[in-house]
Amino acid sequence: MIFHKKDLDLVLVPSGLLIMLAYNLFFLYKYRRAPRETVMGIENFDKGAWVEAVSKVELGDRNFATNVIASSVTAATFLASVCLTLSSLLGAWIANSTVGDLFRQLGGLGDADPSTTTIKYISLLACFILAFIFFLQSARHFIHANFLISTQKSDSTGEEAVKQNAKVVIKKGGEFLSLGLRAIYFALALLLWFFGPVPMFVASAILVKILYHHDFLSIPLARPQQPKTRSGGVQ
């Protein structure tokens, strides 16, 4: 059986995508079952504590809180605009046959068939569109959180409901922001597919290693510890 160079796409590309998909499913499992073992879970805990602290501040003194949320809205909308711009640019590339020929020449060991190139374009465009949608949803939730944070205090029951809603909305905003970023990570791997299946597979493995370090190994955020006492009660 003869193994052609174009068959590398059939082996390495699905393998790279499967590695990234398997890691993200593993991260989702850990995030849902043991959130304190993930960076996102710890961030959600910190955000909840932040909402609790802000709720104790008088309404007129909550400008700092709305500024914090406004910065998150700005980041989400900026990333959404970047994804929309890249999608438009990619659409222009698809319509330009010269650019398509250039990518086929740079394909290296991969399949240079026009149908394969079309699949690359569509996959990359789908990732950017998904990232755009996720970032918009993130901005929508953060804007909603801004309304909740700036809500006038009422009775204890209503105040508690507003506080819990703010926690949920801010948490969802962070989750959508993370989904948008992970869609861009997939897009980065697919972008390298234009230069061949080998760079795409290598990039997928490197991205998984980087994401694992970011999602799990960077957990020890500096937290205060109680001083240890020596025998005799002297600190």
N, CA, C and O of each residue as an XYZ file, in Angstrom:
940
protein
N       0.844     -1.198      0.000
C       0.000      0.000      0.000
C       0.880      1.250      0.000
O       1.729      1.418      0.876
N       0.673      2.127     -0.988
C       1.475      3.333     -1.134
C       0.848      4.458     -0.324
O      -0.353      4.716     -0.414
N       1.682      5.120      0.465
C       1.220      6.242      1.294
C       1.601      7.538      0.600
O       2.783      7.862      0.488
N       0.605      8.281      0.134
C       0.848      9.530     -0.568
C       0.971     10.681      0.421
O       0.489     10.614      1.551
N       1.633     11.742     -0.043
C       1.822     12.905      0.816
C       0.486     13.528      1.215
O       0.320     14.002      2.338
N      -0.458     13.519      0.280
C      -1.737     14.151      0.585
C      -2.523     13.387      1.647
O      -3.455     13.919      2.250
N      -2.125     12.104      1.870
C      -2.809     11.326      2.904
C      -2.460     11.800      4.306
O      -3.120     11.427      5.276
N      -1.414     12.630      4.414
C      -1.068     13.180      5.725
C      -2.214     14.010      6.291
O      -2.423     14.051      7.503
N      -2.953     14.670      5.405
C      -4.097     15.458      5.875
C      -5.138     14.577      6.545
O      -5.769     14.979      7.523
N      -5.313     13.368      6.013
C      -6.328     12.468      6.560
C      -5.922     11.894      7.909
O      -6.769     11.406      8.657
N      -4.624     11.949      8.229
C      -4.131     11.381      9.486
C      -3.846     12.467     10.514
O      -4.346     12.406     11.637
N      -3.045     13.459     10.137
C      -2.567     14.446     11.105
C      -3.623     15.475     11.477
O      -3.726     15.857     12.643
N      -4.409     15.931     10.507
C      -5.405     16.972     10.804
C      -6.482     16.465     11.762
O      -6.736     17.119     12.774
N      -7.134     15.314     11.485
C      -8.095     14.813     12.479
C      -7.448     14.503     13.824
O      -8.076     14.676     14.868
N      -6.191     14.043     13.806
C      -5.507     13.753     15.073
C      -5.290     15.028     15.876
O      -5.504     15.043     17.088
N      -4.865     16.104     15.204
C      -4.672     17.372     15.900
C      -5.963     17.922     16.471
O      -6.003     18.384     17.611
N      -7.033     17.869     15.662
C      -8.330     18.348     16.151
C      -8.841     17.482     17.293
O      -9.440     17.989     18.241
N      -8.604     16.174     17.204
C      -9.056     15.266     18.262
C      -8.310     15.536     19.564
O      -8.900     15.459     20.642
N      -7.019     15.851     19.475
C      -6.242     16.167     20.678
C      -6.815     17.399     21.368
O      -7.007     17.405     22.584
N      -7.088     18.447     20.581
C      -7.617     19.681     21.162
C      -9.021     19.475     21.715
O      -9.354     19.980     22.788
N      -9.850     18.725     20.972
C     -11.212     18.475     21.434
C     -11.210     17.642     22.710
O     -11.965     17.926     23.639
N     -10.365     16.616     22.759
C     -10.302     15.761     23.950
C      -9.842     16.562     25.163
O     -10.374     16.392     26.259
N      -8.859     17.431     24.970
C      -8.394     18.231     26.108
C      -9.494     19.159     26.606
O      -9.706     19.279     27.812
N     -10.194     19.817     25.686
C     -11.239     20.750     26.111
C     -12.396     20.032     26.792
O     -13.005     20.577     27.713
N     -12.707     18.810     26.350
C     -13.729     18.026     27.041
C     -13.253     17.627     28.436
O     -14.037     17.626     29.385
N     -11.978     17.290     28.561
C     -11.410     16.970     29.872
C     -11.463     18.193     30.791
O     -11.813     18.085     31.966
N     -11.112     19.355     30.236
C     -11.164     20.576     31.038
C     -12.602     20.887     31.460
O     -12.843     21.299     32.595
N     -13.555     20.689     30.546
C     -14.956     20.930     30.881
C     -15.410     20.007     32.002
O     -16.135     20.434     32.901
N     -14.988     18.739     31.958
C     -15.342     17.787     33.014
C     -14.788     18.242     34.360
O     -15.503     18.232     35.362
N     -13.512     18.642     34.387
C     -12.903     19.094     35.638
C     -13.551     20.389     36.124
O     -13.732     20.590     37.325
N     -13.896     21.259     35.184
C     -14.503     22.536     35.555
C     -15.881     22.339     36.172
O     -16.266     23.063     37.090
N     -16.623     21.354     35.666
C     -17.964     21.103     36.183
C     -17.934     20.303     37.482
O     -18.741     20.551     38.379
N     -17.014     19.347     37.594
C     -16.995     18.447     38.743
C     -16.092     18.940     39.872
O     -16.425     18.774     41.046
N     -14.969     19.534     39.534
C     -14.018     20.004     40.558
C     -13.511     21.388     40.167
O     -12.348     21.535     39.790
N     -14.369     22.405     40.252
C     -13.978     23.738     39.765
C     -12.789     24.336     40.504
O     -12.031     25.113     39.923
N     -12.611     23.982     41.793
C     -11.498     24.551     42.552
C     -10.142     24.045     42.063
O      -9.104     24.566     42.472
N     -10.141     23.038     41.195
C      -8.887     22.531     40.642
C      -8.527     23.205     39.323
O      -7.503     22.880     38.723
N      -9.352     24.134     38.869
C      -9.101     24.848     37.621
C      -8.987     26.342     37.896
O      -9.524     26.851     38.880
N      -8.282     27.027     37.016
C      -8.118     28.468     37.174
C      -9.457     29.183     37.025
O      -9.741     30.129     37.759
N     -10.280     28.735     36.077
C     -11.583     29.373     35.886
C     -12.464     29.215     37.114
O     -13.193     30.137     37.478
N     -12.403     28.055     37.757
C     -13.191     27.852     38.962
C     -12.769     28.784     40.081
O     -13.613     29.332     40.790
N     -11.463     28.965     40.245
C     -10.972     29.887     41.271
C     -11.352     31.322     40.929
O     -11.701     32.103     41.814
N     -11.284     31.670     39.641
C     -11.683     33.014     39.230
C     -13.160     33.256     39.526
O     -13.535     34.348     39.954
N     -14.001     32.246     39.303
C     -15.423     32.395     39.617
C     -15.640     32.606     41.114
O     -16.486     33.405     41.517
N     -14.876     31.890     41.935
C     -14.968     32.084     43.379
C     -14.571     33.510     43.753
O     -15.230     34.148     44.574
N     -13.494     34.005     43.150
C     -13.049     35.369     43.433
C     -14.071     36.400     42.957
O     -14.290     37.416     43.617
N     -14.691     36.135     41.814
C     -15.713     37.059     41.313
C     -16.920     37.090     42.239
O     -17.504     38.149     42.472
N     -17.298     35.914     42.773
C     -18.401     35.883     43.727
C     -18.082     36.667     44.983
O     -18.934     37.387     45.504
N     -16.848     36.530     45.476
C     -16.436     37.306     46.649
C     -16.425     38.799     46.337
O     -16.745     39.623     47.193
N     -16.054     39.139     45.107
C     -16.055     40.549     44.699
C     -17.472     41.116     44.703
O     -17.695     42.234     45.169
N     -18.431     40.344     44.183
C     -19.825     40.796     44.181
C     -20.327     40.973     45.608
O     -21.034     41.937     45.903
N     -19.966     40.049     46.495
C     -20.370     40.173     47.898
C     -19.828     41.461     48.504
O     -20.540     42.154     49.232
N     -18.569     41.785     48.208
C     -17.973     43.002     48.759
C     -18.613     44.254     48.171
O     -18.856     45.228     48.883
N     -18.885     44.224     46.861
C     -19.484     45.394     46.214
C     -20.893     45.640     46.730
O     -21.313     46.789     46.865
N     -21.627     44.566     47.021
C     -23.010     44.725     47.481
C     -23.097     45.434     48.830
O     -24.149     45.963     49.186
N     -22.000     45.446     49.580
C     -21.996     46.114     50.880
C     -21.671     47.603     50.770
O     -21.764     48.343     51.749
N     -21.291     48.030     49.575
C     -20.940     49.433     49.352
C     -22.186     50.200     48.941
O     -23.044     49.664     48.240
N     -22.288     51.431     49.365
C     -23.420     52.265     48.982
C     -23.439     52.476     47.467
O     -22.398     52.473     46.810
N     -24.644     52.660     46.934
C     -24.818     52.756     45.490
C     -23.989     53.888     44.889
O     -23.421     53.730     43.809
N     -23.917     55.007     45.565
C     -23.178     56.140     45.025
C     -21.680     55.931     44.974
O     -20.973     56.675     44.295
N     -21.182     54.919     45.688
C     -19.743     54.656     45.727
C     -19.350     53.439     44.897
O     -18.256     52.901     45.067
N     -20.230     53.002     44.001
C     -19.951     51.794     43.219
C     -19.382     52.098     41.836
O     -19.403     51.234     40.959
N     -18.882     53.295     41.632
C     -18.332     53.625     40.317
C     -17.161     52.724     39.951
O     -16.995     52.361     38.786
N     -16.353     52.364     40.936
C     -15.206     51.490     40.662
C     -15.669     50.141     40.140
O     -15.028     49.551     39.271
N     -16.802     49.647     40.679
C     -17.310     48.341     40.253
C     -17.804     48.387     38.810
O     -17.522     47.486     38.020
N     -18.544     49.444     38.472
C     -19.019     49.567     37.092
C     -17.857     49.758     36.128
O     -17.930     49.321     34.979
N     -16.789     50.403     36.579
C     -15.611     50.562     35.719
C     -14.933     49.220     35.459
O     -14.450     48.963     34.356
N     -14.901     48.369     36.484
C     -14.310     47.039     36.309
C     -15.096     46.243     35.271
O     -14.508     45.623     34.385
N     -16.416     46.262     35.380
C     -17.246     45.526     34.423
C     -17.156     46.159     33.040
O     -17.162     45.452     32.033
N     -17.074     47.491     32.984
C     -16.958     48.172     31.693
C     -15.684     47.758     30.961
O     -15.679     47.652     29.735
N     -14.611     47.524     31.703
C     -13.371     47.062     31.068
C     -13.550     45.674     30.462
O     -12.984     45.378     29.409
N     -14.336     44.819     31.121
C     -14.621     43.493     30.565
C     -15.473     43.602     29.308
O     -15.260     42.865     28.346
N     -16.439     44.521     29.312
C     -17.266     44.750     28.127
C     -16.401     45.239     26.971
O     -16.561     44.791     25.836
N     -15.488     46.154     27.263
C     -14.599     46.682     26.229
C     -13.737     45.580     25.627
O     -13.563     45.514     24.410
N     -13.199     44.714     26.484
C     -12.363     43.613     25.993
C     -13.167     42.667     25.107
O     -12.693     42.249     24.051
N     -14.383     42.330     25.536
C     -15.211     41.400     24.763
C     -15.610     42.000     23.417
O     -15.555     41.317     22.394
N     -16.012     43.273     23.411
C     -16.410     43.910     22.150
C     -15.217     44.089     21.217
O     -15.358     43.971     20.000
N     -14.046     44.371     21.778
C     -12.849     44.502     20.937
C     -12.520     43.172     20.264
O     -12.243     43.129     19.066
N     -12.550     42.087     21.040
C     -12.269     40.775     20.466
C     -13.324     40.388     19.433
O     -13.005     39.759     18.424
N     -14.589     40.765     19.684
C     -15.645     40.482     18.710
C     -15.394     41.232     17.406
O     -15.576     40.678     16.321
N     -14.977     42.489     17.511
C     -14.695     43.273     16.304
C     -13.499     42.707     15.546
O     -13.478     42.722     14.316
N     -12.498     42.205     16.283
C     -11.344     41.583     15.632
C     -11.775     40.340     14.857
O     -11.349     40.136     13.721
N     -12.621     39.509     15.472
C     -13.107     38.300     14.795
C     -13.926     38.651     13.562
O     -13.813     37.991     12.529
N     -14.754     39.690     13.668
C     -15.560     40.103     12.520
C     -14.662     40.611     11.396
O     -14.903     40.320     10.225
N     -13.633     41.367     11.751
C     -12.699     41.870     10.741
C     -11.961     40.727     10.055
O     -11.812     40.718      8.833
N     -11.498     39.758     10.854
C     -10.795     38.616     10.277
C     -11.718     37.783      9.398
O     -11.284     37.247      8.378
N     -12.990     37.668      9.784
C     -13.950     36.933      8.957
C     -14.153     37.634      7.618
O     -14.216     36.987      6.572
N     -14.254     38.961      7.658
C     -14.410     39.718      6.414
C     -13.172     39.585      5.536
O     -13.275     39.426      4.319
N     -11.997     39.652      6.166
C     -10.751     39.501      5.414
C     -10.650     38.115      4.799
O     -10.207     37.962      3.661
N     -11.061     37.108      5.557
C     -11.021     35.742      5.039
C     -11.994     35.580      3.877
O     -11.698     34.888      2.904
N     -13.165     36.226      3.982
C     -14.108     36.185      2.874
C     -13.542     36.809      1.613
O     -13.780     36.322      0.508
N     -12.786     37.897      1.783
C     -12.140     38.523      0.626
C     -11.072     37.609      0.041
O     -10.898     37.552     -1.176
N     -10.356     36.891      0.909
C      -9.353     35.947      0.424
C      -9.987     34.814     -0.371
O      -9.453     34.383     -1.393
N     -11.127     34.341      0.109
C     -11.805     33.254     -0.604
C     -12.182     33.693     -2.012
O     -12.096     32.915     -2.962
N     -12.602     34.954     -2.136
C     -12.996     35.467     -3.449
C     -11.794     35.759     -4.341
O     -11.956     35.945     -5.547
N     -10.592     35.801     -3.767
C      -9.384     36.129     -4.521
C      -8.667     34.835     -4.882
O      -8.096     34.177     -4.013
N      -8.692     34.471     -6.149
C      -8.076     33.213     -6.573
C      -6.560     33.246     -6.439
O      -5.929     32.206     -6.254
N      -5.969     34.447     -6.531
C      -4.509     34.557     -6.418
C      -4.030     34.128     -5.042
O      -3.036     33.412     -4.916
N      -4.751     34.576     -3.995
C      -4.392     34.193     -2.632
C      -4.564     32.692     -2.437
O      -3.742     32.046     -1.787
N      -5.629     32.143     -2.997
C      -5.847     30.702     -2.891
C      -4.728     29.907     -3.539
O      -4.291     28.890     -3.000
N      -4.257     30.371     -4.707
C      -3.140     29.695     -5.367
C      -1.871     29.783     -4.526
O      -1.089     28.834     -4.470
N      -1.668     30.937     -3.868
C      -0.487     31.103     -3.025
C      -0.503     30.119     -1.863
O       0.519     29.503     -1.559
N      -1.655     29.964     -1.208
C      -1.750     29.025     -0.093
C      -1.551     27.584     -0.562
O      -0.965     26.770      0.152
N      -2.035     27.274     -1.754
C      -1.852     25.916     -2.260
C      -0.372     25.632     -2.533
O       0.089     24.503     -2.362
N       0.374     26.667     -2.959
C       1.802     26.486     -3.187
C       2.567     26.321     -1.880
O       3.595     25.646     -1.839
N       2.057     26.947     -0.797
C       2.709     26.853      0.506
C       2.238     25.643      1.304
O       2.612     25.482      2.466
N       1.431     24.807      0.696
C       0.827     23.701      1.419
C       1.787     22.643      1.908
O       1.415     21.792      2.716
N       3.026     22.681      1.428
C       4.017     21.726      1.919
C       3.662     20.298      1.542
O       3.438     19.995      0.370
N       3.610     19.423      2.539
C       3.356     18.008      2.293
C       1.881     17.682      2.167
O       1.525     16.539      1.881
N       1.027     18.651      2.372
C      -0.398     18.377      2.421
C      -1.057     18.297      1.062
O      -0.417     18.446      0.021
N      -2.347     18.059      1.104
C      -3.168     17.967     -0.091
C      -3.434     19.370     -0.625
O      -3.962     20.220      0.092
N      -3.068     19.617     -1.892
C      -3.258     20.930     -2.516
C      -4.503     20.967     -3.387
O      -4.660     21.874     -4.204
N      -5.380     20.002     -3.225
C      -6.598     19.966     -4.028
C      -7.493     21.155     -3.684
O      -7.594     21.515     -2.511
N      -8.149     21.780     -4.675
C      -9.014     22.941     -4.391
C     -10.132     22.638     -3.401
O     -10.510     23.507     -2.616
N     -10.663     21.427     -3.425
C     -11.733     21.088     -2.479
C     -11.212     21.073     -1.042
O     -11.920     21.475     -0.120
N      -9.973     20.609     -0.852
C      -9.373     20.631      0.488
C      -9.139     22.058      0.951
O      -9.358     22.382      2.118
N      -8.694     22.911      0.033
C      -8.495     24.323      0.378
C      -9.810     24.977      0.780
O      -9.846     25.802      1.692
N     -10.886     24.608      0.098
C     -12.203     25.147      0.455
C     -12.608     24.721      1.862
O     -13.167     25.514      2.619
N     -12.327     23.470      2.209
C     -12.629     22.993      3.564
C     -11.838     23.784      4.599
O     -12.355     24.110      5.667
N     -10.579     24.093      4.279
C      -9.760     24.891      5.192
C     -10.385     26.265      5.411
O     -10.490     26.735      6.545
N     -10.797     26.903      4.324
C     -11.409     28.225      4.431
C     -12.676     28.183      5.283
O     -12.863     29.007      6.178
N     -13.538     27.217      4.992
C     -14.817     27.131      5.698
C     -14.597     26.842      7.182
O     -15.269     27.428      8.031
N     -13.665     25.947      7.501
C     -13.391     25.619      8.908
C     -12.859     26.828      9.662
O     -13.277     27.103     10.787
N     -11.931     27.548      9.032
C     -11.358     28.732      9.677
C     -12.412     29.813      9.855
O     -12.474     30.463     10.899
N     -13.239     30.003      8.835
C     -14.296     31.015      8.923
C     -15.309     30.657     10.003
O     -15.787     31.536     10.720
N     -15.639     29.372     10.124
C     -16.592     28.937     11.152
C     -16.060     29.221     12.552
O     -16.820     29.623     13.434
N     -14.760     29.017     12.764
C     -14.171     29.300     14.086
C     -14.255     30.784     14.417
O     -14.589     31.152     15.543
N     -13.954     31.637     13.441
C     -14.011     33.077     13.693
C     -15.446     33.542     13.960
O     -15.674     34.397     14.816
N     -16.407     32.981     13.227
C     -17.807     33.364     13.440
C     -18.276     32.904     14.819
O     -18.963     33.648     15.519
N     -17.908     31.680     15.214
C     -18.264     31.204     16.551
C     -17.641     32.082     17.634
O     -18.300     32.428     18.615
N     -16.367     32.441     17.452
C     -15.708     33.314     18.427
C     -16.419     34.658     18.507
O     -16.597     35.201     19.597
N     -16.827     35.197     17.366
C     -17.561     36.466     17.337
C     -18.856     36.368     18.136
O     -19.180     37.267     18.913
N     -19.594     35.279     17.946
C     -20.855     35.087     18.670
C     -20.603     34.960     20.169
O     -21.319     35.559     20.971
N     -19.593     34.184     20.550
C     -19.286     34.007     21.977
C     -18.886     35.324     22.632
O     -19.302     35.605     23.756
N     -18.089     36.128     21.950
C     -17.667     37.408     22.523
C     -18.850     38.364     22.664
O     -18.925     39.123     23.631
N     -19.771     38.329     21.702
C     -20.965     39.170     21.825
C     -21.808     38.747     23.024
O     -22.313     39.592     23.762
N     -21.958     37.446     23.214
C     -22.713     36.964     24.369
C     -22.020     37.344     25.675
O     -22.680     37.669     26.662
N     -20.691     37.302     25.678
C     -19.949     37.716     26.866
C     -20.210     39.182     27.179
O     -20.467     39.538     28.329
N     -20.143     40.034     26.158
C     -20.406     41.462     26.372
C     -21.833     41.687     26.859
O     -22.071     42.539     27.716
N     -22.787     40.925     26.315
C     -24.186     41.078     26.737
C     -24.355     40.755     28.218
O     -25.064     41.465     28.932
N     -23.709     39.693     28.681
C     -23.829     39.324     30.095
C     -23.137     40.337     31.000
O     -23.638     40.643     32.082
N     -22.000     40.856     30.571
C     -21.320     41.855     31.400
C     -22.123     43.153     31.480
O     -22.145     43.807     32.523
N     -22.779     43.525     30.386
C     -23.642     44.716     30.415
C     -24.806     44.501     31.378
O     -25.178     45.403     32.128
N     -25.375     43.302     31.349
C     -26.449     42.975     32.290
C     -25.943     43.057     33.729
O     -26.639     43.556     34.613
N     -24.725     42.562     33.954
C     -24.142     42.637     35.297
C     -23.964     44.079     35.742
O     -24.106     44.388     36.925
N     -23.653     44.961     34.803
C     -23.502     46.379     35.134
C     -24.809     46.952     35.659
O     -24.813     47.736     36.608
N     -25.913     46.562     35.045
C     -27.225     47.011     35.528
C     -27.500     46.479     36.934
O     -28.000     47.202     37.796
N     -27.167     45.210     37.151
C     -27.441     44.614     38.460
C     -26.586     45.248     39.558
O     -27.069     45.495     40.663
N     -25.314     45.510     39.249
C     -24.428     46.098     40.250
C     -24.887     47.496     40.629
O     -24.728     47.916     41.775
N     -25.457     48.220     39.667
C     -25.886     49.598     39.929
C     -27.340     49.686     40.369
O     -27.929     50.767     40.336
N     -27.930     48.558     40.781
C     -29.316     48.548     41.244
C     -29.406     49.052     42.682
O     -28.601     48.678     43.536
N     -30.380     49.890     42.930
C     -30.584     50.441     44.274
C     -30.966     49.329     45.249
O     -31.726     48.425     44.902
N     -30.441     49.400     46.455
C     -30.777     48.416     47.481
C     -32.259     48.494     47.817
O     -32.836     49.577     47.904
N     -32.861     47.328     48.002
C     -34.275     47.264     48.403
C     -34.363     46.436     49.675
O     -33.483     46.521     50.532
N     -35.413     45.637     49.808
C     -35.517     44.767     50.977
C     -34.474     43.659     50.883
O     -33.867     43.453     49.832
N     -34.273     42.955     51.983
C     -33.207     41.951     52.057
C     -33.401     40.834     51.040
O     -32.428     40.336     50.473
N     -34.666     40.432     50.803
C     -34.923     39.357     49.840
C     -34.564     39.790     48.430
O     -33.902     39.056     47.697
N     -35.009     41.002     48.047
C     -34.695     41.505     46.714
C     -33.215     41.742     46.522
O     -32.678     41.484     45.444
N     -32.549     42.230     47.553
C     -31.108     42.476     47.461
C     -30.340     41.176     47.280
O     -29.383     41.122     46.509
N     -30.752     40.134     47.983
C     -30.087     38.841     47.854
C     -30.293     38.264     46.456
O     -29.378     37.670     45.886
N     -31.507     38.439     45.899
C     -31.784     37.942     44.550
C     -30.920     38.659     43.518
O     -30.369     38.029     42.615
N     -30.805     39.980     43.654
C     -29.968     40.755     42.732
C     -28.511     40.321     42.835
O     -27.815     40.207     41.826
N     -28.058     40.081     44.059
C     -26.671     39.665     44.280
C     -26.393     38.318     43.612
O     -25.377     38.157     42.937
N     -27.293     37.355     43.800
C     -27.099     36.038     43.204
C     -27.165     36.108     41.677
O     -26.402     35.435     40.984
N     -28.086     36.929     41.161
C     -28.172     37.093     39.709
C     -26.888     37.700     39.152
O     -26.419     37.301     38.086
N     -26.324     38.661     39.874
C     -25.074     39.282     39.427
C     -23.948     38.256     39.374
O     -23.144     38.259     38.441
N     -23.888     37.380     40.371
C     -22.857     36.335     40.371
C     -23.001     35.424     39.155
O     -22.020     35.101     38.486
N     -24.241     35.017     38.881
C     -24.482     34.101     37.759
C     -24.144     34.768     36.434
O     -23.507     34.161     35.573
N     -24.569     36.015     36.269
C     -24.356     36.716     35.007
C     -22.864     36.958     34.762
O     -22.381     36.772     33.645
N     -22.139     37.368     35.795
C     -20.699     37.593     35.640
C     -19.978     36.281     35.337
O     -19.045     36.251     34.535
N     -20.412     35.204     35.979
C     -19.816     33.896     35.704
C     -20.048     33.486     34.257
O     -19.128     33.005     33.596
N     -21.267     33.669     33.757
C     -21.571     33.310     32.367
C     -20.799     34.186     31.389
O     -20.356     33.717     30.341
N     -20.641     35.465     31.736
C     -19.852     36.339     30.876
C     -18.421     35.855     30.742
O     -17.858     35.872     29.647
N     -17.828     35.423     31.850
C     -16.476     34.872     31.799
C     -16.409     33.573     31.019
O     -15.431     33.322     30.315
N     -17.443     32.738     31.137
C     -17.458     31.473     30.402
C     -17.548     31.708     28.900
O     -16.846     31.053     28.129
N     -18.404     32.637     28.476
C     -18.501     32.935     27.047
C     -17.205     33.543     26.526
O     -16.805     33.279     25.392
N     -16.547     34.357     27.349
C     -15.262     34.921     26.942
C     -14.230     33.814     26.741
O     -13.452     33.851     25.788
N     -14.226     32.832     27.636
C     -13.307     31.705     27.498
C     -13.629     30.873     26.258
O     -12.718     30.417     25.566
N     -14.920     30.670     25.970
C     -15.301     29.930     24.767
C     -14.829     30.643     23.509
O     -14.354     30.005     22.569
N     -14.959     31.966     23.492
C     -14.487     32.721     22.337
C     -12.987     32.593     22.137
O     -12.515     32.444     21.010
N     -12.239     32.649     23.230
C     -10.787     32.504     23.133
C     -10.400     31.113     22.648
O      -9.464     30.965     21.863
N     -11.114     30.097     23.110
C     -10.792     28.730     22.684
C     -11.156     28.514     21.221
O     -10.501     27.730     20.533
N     -12.187     29.195     20.735
C     -12.489     29.133     19.303
C     -11.361     29.757     18.486
O     -11.041     29.280     17.397
N     -10.757     30.825     19.012
C      -9.614     31.435     18.329
C      -8.412     30.493     18.351
O      -7.653     30.441     17.383
N      -8.231     29.744     19.448
C      -7.133     28.775     19.499
C      -7.309     27.708     18.415
O      -6.347     27.323     17.751
N      -8.542     27.237     18.244
C      -8.812     26.290     17.162
C      -8.523     26.934     15.809
O      -7.971     26.294     14.915
N      -8.901     28.208     15.664
C      -8.663     28.909     14.403
C      -7.172     29.036     14.117
O      -6.749     28.951     12.964
N      -6.375     29.238     15.164
C      -4.924     29.340     14.977
C      -4.355     28.035     14.432
O      -3.523     28.046     13.524
N      -4.802     26.918     14.985
C      -4.331     25.621     14.484
C      -4.780     25.398     13.042
O      -4.014     24.896     12.220
N      -6.026     25.774     12.738
C      -6.527     25.610     11.373
C      -5.818     26.541     10.401
O      -5.638     26.201      9.232
N      -5.414     27.714     10.881
C      -4.675     28.635     10.017
C      -3.345     28.022      9.586
O      -2.933     28.171      8.436
N      -2.680     27.335     10.505
C      -1.411     26.689     10.159
C      -1.613     25.495      9.235
O      -0.660     25.019      8.618
N      -2.849     25.008      9.136
C      -3.139     23.922      8.200
C      -2.888     24.361      6.759
O      -2.577     23.529      5.907
N      -3.019     25.665      6.477
C      -2.744     26.163      5.134
C      -1.283     25.927      4.741
O      -0.963     25.871      3.554
N      -0.405     25.791      5.723
C       1.007     25.555      5.451
C       1.361     24.077      5.563
O       2.537     23.713      5.541
N       0.351     23.232      5.682
C       0.574     21.801      5.712
C       0.020     21.158      6.970
O      -0.164     21.840      7.978
N      -0.250     19.857      6.932
C      -0.806     19.170      8.104
C       0.187     19.018      9.253
O      -0.215     18.925     10.413
N       1.487     18.993      8.935
C       2.486     18.835     10.003
C       2.510     20.051     10.925
O       2.451     19.879     12.142
N       2.596     21.294     10.388
C       2.525     22.454     11.290
C       1.230     22.510     12.087
O       1.222     22.933     13.243
N       0.127     22.079     11.462
C      -1.156     22.105     12.164
C      -1.147     21.134     13.335
O      -1.610     21.475     14.424
N      -0.623     19.928     13.126
C      -0.590     18.934     14.199
C       0.345     19.378     15.323
O       0.011     19.247     16.500
N       1.513     19.901     14.959
C       2.467     20.370     15.970
C       1.868     21.524     16.770
O       2.009     21.582     17.991
N       1.192     22.450     16.066
C       0.567     23.580     16.757
C      -0.518     23.110     17.713
O      -0.664     23.667     18.801
N      -1.282     22.093     17.324
C      -2.330     21.567     18.203
C      -1.729     21.001     19.485
O      -2.240     21.249     20.578
N      -0.646     20.243     19.350
C      -0.003     19.670     20.537
C       0.570     20.761     21.441
O       0.461     20.678     22.664
N       1.182     21.784     20.836
C       1.756     22.875     21.630
C       0.659     23.669     22.327
O       0.809     24.047     23.488
N      -0.449     23.925     21.621
C      -1.558     24.667     22.220
C      -2.150     23.916     23.407
O      -2.492     24.525     24.420
N      -2.272     22.597     23.287
C      -2.809     21.809     24.403
C      -1.884     21.905     25.612
O      -2.354     22.026     26.743
N      -0.590     21.853     25.384
C       0.363     21.965     26.491
C       0.255     23.340     27.154
O       0.262     23.443     28.380
N       0.154     24.396     26.337
C       0.037     25.754     26.883
C      -1.274     25.914     27.648
O      -1.297     26.491     28.736
N      -2.364     25.404     27.078
C      -3.665     25.517     27.737
C      -3.691     24.743     29.051
O      -4.279     25.201     30.031
N      -3.055     23.573     29.076
C      -3.022     22.802     30.319
C      -2.291     23.577     31.406
O      -2.726     23.609     32.557
N      -1.185     24.199     31.035
C      -0.449     25.000     32.022
C      -1.301     26.168     32.496
O      -1.304     26.501     33.682
N      -2.023     26.791     31.566
C      -2.854     27.943     31.926
C      -4.059     27.536     32.760
O      -4.425     28.236     33.704
N      -4.679     26.408     32.421
C      -5.932     26.010     33.068
C      -5.729     25.315     34.410
O      -6.621     25.340     35.259
N      -4.569     24.696     34.612
C      -4.374     23.901     35.823
C      -3.120     24.284     36.607
O      -3.186     24.461     37.824
N      -1.999     24.412     35.939
C      -0.729     24.567     36.643
C      -0.483     25.981     37.145
O       0.417     26.195     37.957
N      -1.265     26.951     36.678
C      -1.084     28.326     37.162
C      -2.050     28.649     38.293
O      -2.317     29.819     38.571
N      -2.579     27.608     38.951
C      -3.562     27.808     40.020
C      -2.998     28.517     41.245
O      -3.688     29.373     41.798
N      -1.774     28.210     41.705
C      -1.330     28.811     42.975
C      -1.265     30.329     42.919
O      -0.180     30.910     42.915
N      -2.422     30.964     42.875
C      -2.481     32.407     43.003
C      -2.157     32.748     44.453
O      -2.578     32.046     45.373
N      -1.415     33.818     44.650
C      -0.940     34.156     45.998
C      -2.116     34.347     46.938
O      -2.938     35.242     46.747
N      -2.189     33.507     47.944
C      -3.251     33.604     48.940
C      -2.621     33.690     50.324
O      -1.619     33.025     50.586
N      -3.191     34.497     51.210
C      -2.603     34.634     52.548
C      -2.682     33.328     53.312
O      -3.659     32.587     53.207
N      -1.658     33.061     54.068
C      -1.610     31.861     54.892
C      -1.426     32.250     56.349
O      -0.797     33.258     56.672
N      -1.984     31.436     57.207
C      -1.844     31.697     58.631
C      -0.412     31.406     59.070
O       0.143     30.376     58.686
N       0.202     32.288     59.868
C       1.569     32.019     60.330
C       1.601     30.804     61.241
O       0.718     30.600     62.074
N       2.634     30.010     61.060
C       2.773     28.806     61.874
C       3.329     29.170     63.254
O       4.172     30.058     63.380
N       2.853     28.485     64.265
C       3.328     28.736     65.634
C       4.327     27.670     66.028
O       4.145     26.491     65.725
N       5.362     28.079     66.692
C       6.354     27.138     67.180
C       5.875     26.499     68.477
O       4.897     26.936     69.084
N       6.573     25.478     68.875
C       6.247     24.855     70.163
C       6.532     25.848     71.272
O       7.626     26.410     71.328
N       5.594     26.073     72.136
C       5.733     27.074     73.182
C       4.877     28.287     72.927
O       4.800     29.202     73.747
N       4.201     28.281     71.720
C       3.258     29.347     71.428
C       3.882     30.602     70.878
O       3.173     31.592     70.699
N       5.211     30.618     70.592
C       5.865     31.804     70.053
C       5.804     31.743     68.541
O       6.173     30.724     67.957
N       5.339     32.826     67.875
C       5.226     32.845     66.429
C       6.578     33.172     65.791
O       6.684     33.233     64.566
